[in-house]
Amino acid sequence: MKKSIFLLVFALVLCLSTQAMAEVVFSFGHSNPPNDRSQNHYFFLKFAELAKKYSNGEIVINEFPSNQLGGEQARVNKARKQTNLITQASTPNVAPFAPSAGVLSLPYLFDDMDEILSLLNGEFGNTILAERIRKESGLRVLGYLTTGFRMITNSKRCVNEIGEMEGLKIRVPKDAIMLKTFEAWGVNPITMAWPEVFTGLQQGVIDGQINSYITNYAASFHEVQKYITPLSAMPWIAPILISDKGFSRLEPKIQQALLKAAKEASLLEQAWGIEREKEFQMILVEKGMVMCPLKDKNTWKEKARAIWPDLYDKVGGKEIVDQALSYIK
């Protein structure tokens, strides 16, 4: 009897140990608080759920929100070296490691959300751009998040015309495209890491920044910003990234489960973003922010498009720009 009980316990322990050993654990780092306002958190919930489902429970993904694993550029750099780290990062923060990612940040590349989604989810995003990012950075693209176009916010005054930007201290990521674009608009932009932005706005180190309605609400910028200028020049797009070397060492079934889960979760996030954009815009206004419609949109566009030739070498060459345009058209 004792021997039978011993063998039963031993078998149970062995079974549990085998299950534990079979788990493949990943960390997912992102920039927002884990709340229902965050596109990154929404993606994580769907991604973790689907990855577990498609791997029959073998894949476990743990969430590290609010820049716990460092700012976006720091996480991208870590992901290149760590096999179990998956991260999102907006294209300006991916471009220092993979210049071709910067093509998605070119001002006025897109006219509307349909063009954004078509480019990201088609051959250009999934194959052409993803392969260039892999070769340039050693990172594999699992999918793309987007929340639509970035808006300029500030705490000083309503900006309806380009001349009213003069003197404003606008924060941008440390990215050549963003810097040169704002310079073309007559602004001396200030670079600042994302984890420092809220405090910088609160303390008046910077007057404003540029992000989507969803990111503005997720980051509670309505608490430290007053005015919104709906610029619609550059979208917020964030590739989902993992070390290519680390990915290549995974079992094929784990690779396929990750790819399938990330793709489906990305599409769900994109749909979520479309649904929430108008809703969050209205909430920001209800919380006291003031909409400042542009009176001279063509001027902004002309000045920004005029610097494209200066940016070709920053995005991997004119060829990738022409390819993107051909797929948009």
N, C-alpha and C positions, 0 to 999 in steps of 0.2 A: 504493500500500500504506500509506504513512505517513498519507495523507489518510483512508483507511478506518479506521485505528486511531484517529486523532484524532476522527473522527465518532463512533466507538463509545464512546470515553472520555467525550466530551462528552454523549452521550445518557445514559450511565450516571450521570454527575454530575447532569444535569438531572433524571433520574428520582429519584435519592436526595434531591435538594433539594426536589422536589415532595412527596415522602413526608414529609420533615421539616417542611415548611411546613403540611402537612395535619394534623399532630398538634395536639390541643387538650389542654393540660396543666393539671391541677388539683393543688392541695396539699390533703391531708386531715390536719387537725390533731386530735389527741386527747390524753387525759390519762394513759394508762397506758403502761408499758413494752411494747415489741413482743414479747411472749412468749405462750405458749399458755394463759396464765391470763387473758388480757385479752379481754373482749368487744369492745372497740373495735378491737383488732388483728385479731381474727377477722373482724369486719365489714369492715375495710379490705381484707383479702386477698380476700374474696368480691366486694366492690364493685369493686375494681380489675380483677379477672379478668373479671367480667361486663360492666363498662363497655367494656373493650377488645374483648370478643367481640361485643357488640351494636353497636359502632361500626365494626366491621371494622378495628380497630387504631388508629382516629383518636384515641380518648380515652386519655390517659395520666394516672394518678393516683399521685402520690408521697406517701409517708407521713411525717408529722412527729409522732412519738409523744412521750410524757413531757413534755407542756406546752412543747415546743420553740418553739411559736408563741404562748406566753403561757398563762395560766390560762383557765378556761372563759369567764368573762365578758369577758376581754380578747379571746379568739378570736371570740366572738359579735359584739362590736363591730367587730372587723376584717372579719369576713365581710360586714357590712352595707356596707362601703366598698370591698372588694376583689372583683373579679369572678371570680378563679380560686381562691378559698379556700372549701373545704367543711369544716365542723367538726361534731363532736358536742358537746353540752353538756346537762347534766342540767337538768330543768325549773326548779329554783330559780335556776339561773344564766341561764336564758332569760327568766324572768319580769321582770327589771328593764327589758328591752327590749320584751317582749311580755307584758303582764300576764295575758292570757287563758291563757297556758301554765301559769300557777300553778294552774289548776283541777285539773291532774293531781297536784298536791302536797297537795291538801286532805287532812287526816288522816282516815283511815277512809272515804274515798270508795269504796274497793274492798274486797270481802271475800276475793277469791282471784285467782289468776293468770288464770283463764278470763275474768273480768270485765275485767281489764286488757287482755288481748289483743283481746277483742271490741270494746272502746271504741277502742283505737288503730288497729286494722286495718279498722274499719268506716267508715260515713259520717261519724260524729262526728270521728274522728281525721284522716281523709283529706281531708275537705271542710270541715266547720264550723269545727273548731279550726284547721286549717291555713290557712284563709282569714283568720281573725282574726289569727293570728300574722303573716301576710304584710302585712296592712294596718297593724298596730301597729308592726312592726319593719322592714319592708322585706326580710324574709327568707322564702324559700320552704322549706317542709318537704318533704324528699325521702323521709323515712321515720322510723321510731321504733325505738330500741333499748330493751330492758328486760332486767333481770336479777332481777326479782321485788322483794320487799319489802326495805326497809332495816331493819337491826338496830342496836341501840345497843351499842357496845362501850366498855369502860373498863378502866383499869389498877388501880383501887382496891378494888372490892368487887363481889360478886354483887348485882345489882339484880333482885329478885323482886317487889317492890311499889313503888308510885309514891313513897312516902315516902323510899325509899332513894336517890332521885335527888338529894335535898337536899345541897348543897355540892359536887357534882361539876361540874367545868368541862368542858362538852360543846361541841365545835365544831360549828357549822352554817354553811352558806353565807350570804352576805349577802342574806337573803331574808325578807320580812315574814312569810310563812306559817310558815316554820320557826321564826323567832324567837318569834312569838306562841304557837305550839303548845307549845314547850318552856317558855315562861313559864307557860302554863296547867298544865303538869305540875310547877310549882314549881321550875324551874331558871332560872338566869340564863345563857343560852347565850352563847358567844363566837363572833364571826364571824372567819373566817380563810380566806384564799385557798387553794385546793386544793394548789398546789405547796408550801405551807408546812406542811401538816398532819402529814406523817410526822415532820419535825423537831420540830414543836410537841409531838407525843406523846412523842417520844424524850426531849426536854428537860424534860417536865413542865409546859410552858406551858399545855397542855390535858390533861385526864384521859381524854377519850373523844370519840367521834364517831358518826355514824349513816350506815351504808351497807349494801349487800347483801353476802351471803356471797362472791359472786364478786369484787366490788370490794375487799372486805377481804383476800382472798387475793391478788388481782392486785397490790395495793399493799403486800403483805407486812406488813400491820398486826399479824399474829400475833407479830411480833418486838417490838412495843412495846405490845401490849394483852393483857389476860388474860381478861376476862369478856365474854360475849355475852348480851344480852337480846333474844330473838326477838319484837320488838314488832309487826311486821306492820301498821303504821299507814299508812306512806307508801311507795310503790314507787319504785325507781330507774328513771326513764324519761329518755331522752335523744333529743330530736329531732335529725335530721341536717339541717343548714341550709346554704343558699347564698344569695348576694345575688339578690333577685328581679329587679333591673334587669340584673345580669350574666347571669342565666339567660335573660331575655327577648331578649338580643342574640345568643344562640347559634343556630346553624342548627337548624331543627326536628328533623332527624335526630339531632343531638347531644343536644337536649333529651330526645327520646324514649328514647334509649339510656341517658342518665343516670337518668331516672325509672324505667325498667324495671329497671336494674341495682340502684339503691338500694332499690327496693321488694323485690326478690327477696333481696338481701343482708340487709335488715332482718329478713325472715321467717326466714332461715337463722340469724341471730344470736339471734332470740327462741327458736327451737328449741334452739339450742346452750345458751342460758341455762337453759332448763328442765332439760336433761340434766345440766348442770354444778352446779346449785345444791346438791343433796344431796351430790354428790361433794365439792365444795369445803367444805361444812359439816363433813363428816367429816374432811377433811384439816386444817382449822383446829383441831378437837378433838385430832387426833393430834399436832399441833404444840404442844399444851399449853393451848389456850384452853378455858374452862369455860362450858358452857351453863347459863343461869340462867332457867328457865321462869317466866313471869308467873303470879302467884297472883290478881291483881286486874285482869285485862284489861278488864273492863267499866268500871272506874273511869277508866282511861286514855282509853277511848273516849268516855265521857260528858263528861269535861273537855275533850277535844279537839273533839267535835262541838258543844259549847256555845258555842265561839268562832266558829263558821262565820259567823253574821251580821256579826261584826266583820271578816271577811275578804272579803266579797262585793266590796267596792270595790277590793280588791287583785288580784282575778282577772277584772276586767272586768264585774262586775255579777252579780246573782243569776240572771239569765237563762241565762248560760252554765253555771252550776252545775245549774240545773233541767234544761237540755238534756242534760248529761252523765248525770244521774241517770235521765232517761227512757230513754236508750239502754242504760244498765246494766240497768235493770229489764226 
